[in-house]
Amino acid sequence: MLLFKEKISIIMPAYNEGAHIYQNLKETHSVFKKAKIRFEIVLVNDGSNDNTYGESRRAAADFPNIISINITSNGGKGNALKEGFHYTTGDFVVFLDADLDLHPEQLHYMLKVMRDDQAEVVTGSKHHPDTELNYPASRKILSKAYALILKILFNLPLKDTQTGLKVFKREVLERVFPVVLCKRYAFDVELLANAHRLGYKVIEAPVVLNFRRVMKWGRIGMKDIYHLGMDTMAIFYRMHILRYYDRVLERPEDSKNCVGIK
């Protein structure tokens, strides 16, 4: 990993990951400890009905710099990430899926890309030409179709918004999180579209994705696809018809009430 003087915060939202969350936290902790940088891992249990929270607390007791947060009812990945941000203190904030389909070792390269390209946001992309995928064909088709829709609606300079590995400079989240309304399906789109709209440099990096889910669509069903589409159109309506984001972000008092400031 690059020589980093800054502190890195990793937020891991988790839902019913009890079978392997202890080992995944241990593995993530090892990656950053070996890199000899300042870091913290914030595990957010999103209302799991298994032993995810108990196992994450065990990991927090066994390894320094792990913080275990519990949300009693399932509110969605976006909600968990926003809640976890309250507990971070890093200069850079990483979103990392708790199942480790995307291994945290890849963050070495993503941080290098961020620094070399002077970007404020780097998101992993399944459609980058250098990406290595072990991924169901059905999910590839869905992902590419959705990327085309986002290009038309928001002119995002991205081919993929949904990959669960992203790096942000802290200031981006402090600025954008207060206007993000989606808690579940289109959370990533709302966050990235507004970061891009505010002039932050948002770029993609290749990833190695080892898809472990045995279900045909992973955790995505037709109901999820429907809600993703509805949420996406709601973001378009707020951004381009209501101009909601522009109005809120122009008010100076909102920058003082960021979710990242305690």
Sequence and secondary structure as in RCSB ss.txt:
>XXXX:A:sequence
MLLFKEKISIIMPAYNEGAHIYQNLKETHSVFKKAKIRFEIVLVNDGSNDNTYGESRRAAADFPNIISINITSNG
GKGNALKEGFHYTTGDFVVFLDADLDLHPEQLHYMLKVMRDDQAEVVTGSKHHPDTELNYPASRKILSKAYALIL
KILFNLPLKDTQTGLKVFKREVLERVFPVVLCKRYAFDVELLANAHRLGYKVIEAPVVLNFRRVMKWGRIGMKDI
YHLGMDTMAIFYRMHILRYYDRVLERPEDSKNCVGIK
>XXXX:A:secstr
     S EEEEEEESS TTTHHHHHHHHHHHHHHHT  EEEEEEEES SSSHHHHHHHHHHHSTTEEEEEESS  
 HHHHHHHHHTT   SEEEEE TT SB GGGHHHHHHHHHHTT SEEEEETTSTT EEE  HHHHHHHHHHHHHH
HHHH  S S S  SEEEEEHHHHHHHGGG   SSTTHHHHHHHHHHHTT  EEEEE EEE    STTTT  HHHH
HHHHHHHHHHHIIIIIS HHHHHHH HHHHTS TT  
